[in-house]
Amino acid sequence: MNKTLIAKISVGVLSLTMMGYSIYSLVTAPTFRIHALDIQLSQEASQGFNFEKIRDSLNLRLKPIIGQYTWNIDIQDVLTKIEKDLRIKDAKVRRVLPDQIEVTVTPFTPIANIVANRSDKAYPLARDGEVLPAIDIVDAPDSAILRGDIFLSDAALRKDAVALLSSLPEDGGVSGKHISEIQFDKKRGFVLTVAPSGTTIWVGFSDFAIHALRAQRVLDYLKDQHLTGRIIDARVAKKVVVKLRNEP
């Protein structure tokens, strides 16, 4: 083997060694270690209810991935950890080179707050009937209260409550923004309390949209007549009955 060939081989080996060392140095450099989580609210989210608390919770739950190399992160495992948070409806995770993990979350949008008979906590209710983790009442979103233990234990009733809330008029005295409380009575069905008048409306077990519209016409009349403290029974098909609270 001549000296020229030996020299070429030596140069080649040295070049490969240097290249390998460079690649090793690059991929093991701190540059590619995760140093931050970028947790964002998705554009699809209708509101950012509880997002700051969700973000704080995820930062704590995902803290072990800080310092790991980007390519060692199991994206599916990260997603599984995120989905354990019942406040989150949907989440997406992706690597952002060289040193970040981006998390985009869509929280559930509460439609009401469930408050048990003896509780100082509220359980936000999502539009799909999912009960979200308890929060202090003072932190609850501004929406109707579903009053009673039964709304926590009866999933089918929660679905009916969501249907009721979704069927209320967008405007007027019986619109969702004016319903302060909803209860369920085994004989009368759903019972609404209107703010600020305190008027009670019985809407029954079904056909909520029809009953709500009938009740709204009566409520408008009572308001014009400055009559408060009444009970509006809108359950009957062809008429609406107005009672005083002390009537049977």
C-alpha positions as CSV (number, residue, x, y, z in Angstrom):
1,M,0.0,0.0,0.0
2,N,1.6,3.3,-1.1
3,K,2.0,6.3,1.1
4,T,-0.5,8.3,-1.0
5,L,-3.3,5.8,-0.4
6,I,-2.5,5.6,3.3
7,A,-2.6,9.4,3.5
8,K,-6.0,9.5,1.8
9,I,-7.4,6.8,4.1
10,S,-6.0,8.6,7.1
11,V,-7.6,11.9,6.0
12,G,-10.9,10.1,5.3
13,V,-10.9,8.5,8.7
14,L,-10.0,11.8,10.4
15,S,-12.7,13.6,8.5
16,L,-15.3,11.0,9.4
17,T,-14.2,11.1,13.0
18,M,-14.4,14.9,13.1
19,M,-17.8,14.8,11.4
20,G,-19.1,12.2,13.9
21,Y,-17.8,14.2,16.8
22,S,-19.4,17.4,15.4
23,I,-22.7,15.7,15.0
24,Y,-22.5,14.2,18.5
25,S,-21.6,17.5,19.9
26,L,-24.5,19.1,18.1
27,V,-27.1,16.6,19.1
28,T,-25.9,16.5,22.7
29,A,-25.6,20.2,23.1
30,P,-27.9,22.0,25.6
31,T,-29.4,23.8,22.6
32,F,-31.6,20.7,22.0
33,R,-32.7,20.2,25.6
34,I,-36.3,21.3,26.3
35,H,-36.1,24.4,28.4
36,A,-39.7,25.7,28.1
37,L,-43.3,24.7,27.5
38,D,-45.3,27.0,25.3
39,I,-49.0,26.4,26.4
40,Q,-51.5,28.3,24.3
41,L,-55.2,28.7,24.1
42,S,-56.6,27.4,20.8
43,Q,-58.2,29.8,18.4
44,E,-61.2,27.5,18.3
45,A,-61.9,28.1,22.0
46,S,-65.0,30.3,22.4
47,Q,-63.7,31.6,25.7
48,G,-60.7,31.1,27.9
49,F,-62.5,30.1,31.0
50,N,-60.0,28.8,33.6
51,F,-57.2,28.8,31.1
52,E,-54.6,30.4,33.4
53,K,-55.3,27.7,36.0
54,I,-55.2,25.0,33.4
55,R,-51.8,26.3,32.1
56,D,-50.4,26.4,35.7
57,S,-51.5,22.8,36.2
58,L,-50.0,21.6,33.0
59,N,-46.7,23.3,33.7
60,L,-46.5,21.4,36.9
61,R,-47.7,18.1,35.4
62,L,-45.3,18.3,32.5
63,K,-42.3,19.6,34.5
64,P,-40.4,16.3,34.2
65,I,-39.8,16.8,30.4
66,I,-37.8,20.0,31.0
67,G,-34.2,19.2,30.4
68,Q,-34.8,16.2,28.2
69,Y,-33.6,16.1,24.6
70,T,-36.3,17.2,22.1
71,W,-36.2,13.9,20.1
72,N,-36.6,11.8,23.3
73,I,-40.0,13.3,24.1
74,D,-42.9,10.9,23.6
75,I,-45.6,13.2,22.2
76,Q,-48.4,10.6,22.7
77,D,-47.3,10.3,26.4
78,V,-47.4,14.0,26.8
79,L,-50.9,14.2,25.2
80,T,-52.1,11.4,27.5
81,K,-50.9,13.4,30.6
82,I,-52.7,16.5,29.3
83,E,-56.0,14.7,28.6
84,K,-56.2,13.7,32.3
85,D,-57.2,17.2,33.0
86,L,-61.0,17.1,32.8
87,R,-61.2,20.8,32.1
88,I,-59.7,20.2,28.7
89,K,-61.9,19.3,25.7
90,D,-59.1,18.9,23.1
91,A,-55.3,19.3,23.0
92,K,-52.5,19.3,20.4
93,V,-48.8,18.8,21.1
94,R,-45.8,19.4,18.7
95,R,-42.1,19.8,18.9
96,V,-40.7,23.2,18.1
97,L,-37.0,23.0,17.4
98,P,-34.6,23.4,18.9
99,D,-35.8,23.4,22.5
100,Q,-39.6,23.8,23.0
101,I,-42.7,21.8,23.3
102,E,-45.8,23.6,22.1
103,V,-49.2,22.7,23.7
104,T,-52.5,24.1,22.3
105,V,-55.5,23.4,24.5
106,T,-59.3,23.9,24.0
107,P,-61.0,24.1,27.4
108,F,-64.6,23.0,27.8
109,T,-67.0,25.9,27.7
110,P,-69.3,25.9,30.7
111,I,-73.0,26.5,30.0
112,A,-74.0,26.5,33.7
113,N,-72.8,25.8,37.2
114,I,-74.0,22.9,39.4
115,V,-74.2,23.7,43.1
116,A,-75.1,20.9,45.4
117,N,-77.6,21.4,48.2
118,R,-74.9,21.8,50.9
119,S,-71.8,23.0,49.2
120,D,-69.7,26.1,48.8
121,K,-68.3,24.8,45.5
122,A,-69.5,25.0,42.0
123,Y,-69.1,22.4,39.3
124,P,-69.1,24.0,35.8
125,L,-71.2,22.1,33.3
126,A,-69.9,21.7,29.8
127,R,-72.2,21.7,26.7
128,D,-71.8,18.0,26.3
129,G,-73.1,17.3,29.9
130,E,-69.6,16.8,31.3
131,V,-69.1,17.9,34.9
132,L,-65.9,19.8,35.3
133,P,-63.7,19.8,38.5
134,A,-65.1,21.8,41.4
135,I,-64.1,25.5,41.8
136,D,-64.9,28.1,44.4
137,I,-68.3,29.7,43.7
138,V,-66.7,33.2,43.5
139,D,-64.6,31.9,40.5
140,A,-67.6,30.4,38.7
141,P,-68.5,31.8,35.2
142,D,-71.4,34.1,35.0
143,S,-74.2,31.6,34.1
144,A,-77.2,29.9,35.5
145,I,-77.0,27.7,38.6
146,L,-78.3,24.2,38.5
147,R,-79.3,23.7,42.1
148,G,-79.4,20.3,43.7
149,D,-77.4,17.1,44.2
150,I,-79.4,15.3,41.5
151,F,-77.6,17.2,38.7
152,L,-74.3,15.7,39.9
153,S,-75.6,12.2,40.1
154,D,-77.9,12.0,37.1
155,A,-76.2,12.2,33.7
156,A,-79.4,12.0,31.7
157,L,-80.9,14.9,33.7
158,R,-77.8,17.0,32.9
159,K,-78.3,16.3,29.2
160,D,-81.9,17.5,29.6
161,A,-80.7,20.6,31.4
162,V,-78.3,21.4,28.6
163,A,-81.1,20.9,26.1
164,L,-83.2,23.3,28.2
165,L,-80.5,26.0,28.3
166,S,-79.8,25.6,24.6
167,S,-83.5,26.1,23.8
168,L,-84.0,29.4,25.7
169,P,-84.6,32.6,23.6
170,E,-81.5,34.7,22.8
171,D,-83.2,37.8,24.0
172,G,-85.9,38.8,26.4
173,G,-86.8,38.0,30.0
174,V,-86.5,34.2,29.6
175,S,-83.1,34.4,27.8
176,G,-80.2,32.5,29.3
177,K,-78.6,35.6,30.7
178,H,-81.7,36.3,32.9
179,I,-82.1,32.8,34.3
180,S,-80.4,32.8,37.7
181,E,-81.3,29.3,38.9
182,I,-82.7,26.1,37.6
183,Q,-84.1,23.3,39.8
184,F,-85.7,20.0,39.1
185,D,-89.0,18.8,40.6
186,K,-90.1,15.3,40.1
187,K,-93.7,16.4,39.7
188,R,-93.3,19.7,37.8
189,G,-90.1,19.1,35.9
190,F,-87.7,21.9,35.4
191,V,-88.2,25.1,37.4
192,L,-86.6,28.4,36.4
193,T,-86.0,31.5,38.5
194,V,-85.8,34.7,36.6
195,A,-83.6,37.6,37.7
196,P,-84.1,40.2,39.0
197,S,-87.8,39.8,39.4
198,G,-87.6,36.4,41.1
199,T,-90.4,35.1,39.0
200,T,-90.6,31.3,38.9
201,I,-91.4,29.5,35.6
202,W,-92.4,25.8,35.4
203,V,-91.4,24.4,32.0
204,G,-92.0,20.7,32.5
205,F,-90.0,17.8,31.1
206,S,-89.8,18.5,27.4
207,D,-90.7,21.0,24.6
208,F,-88.7,23.6,26.4
209,A,-88.5,26.1,23.5
210,I,-92.3,26.3,23.2
211,H,-92.8,26.6,26.9
212,A,-90.1,29.2,27.2
213,L,-91.7,31.4,24.5
214,R,-95.1,31.2,26.1
215,A,-93.6,32.1,29.5
216,Q,-91.8,35.0,28.0
217,R,-95.0,36.6,26.6
218,V,-96.6,36.3,30.1
219,L,-93.4,37.6,31.8
220,D,-93.4,40.7,29.5
221,Y,-97.0,41.4,30.5
222,L,-96.3,41.0,34.2
223,K,-93.4,43.4,33.9
224,D,-95.6,46.0,32.2
225,Q,-98.1,45.7,35.0
226,H,-95.3,45.8,37.6
227,L,-96.3,42.5,39.0
228,T,-93.6,40.4,40.7
229,G,-93.3,37.3,42.8
230,R,-95.5,35.3,40.5
231,I,-95.3,31.7,39.3
232,I,-95.8,31.1,35.6
233,D,-96.9,27.6,34.8
234,A,-96.1,27.1,31.1
235,R,-96.4,23.3,31.0
236,V,-99.9,23.1,29.7
237,A,-100.3,22.9,25.9
238,K,-103.0,25.6,25.3
239,K,-102.7,28.0,28.1
240,V,-100.3,29.6,30.6
241,V,-101.3,29.8,34.3
242,V,-100.1,32.6,36.6
243,K,-100.2,32.0,40.3
244,L,-99.2,33.8,43.5
245,R,-96.5,32.0,45.4
246,N,-98.9,31.1,48.3
247,E,-101.4,29.5,45.9
248,P,-101.6,25.6,45.8
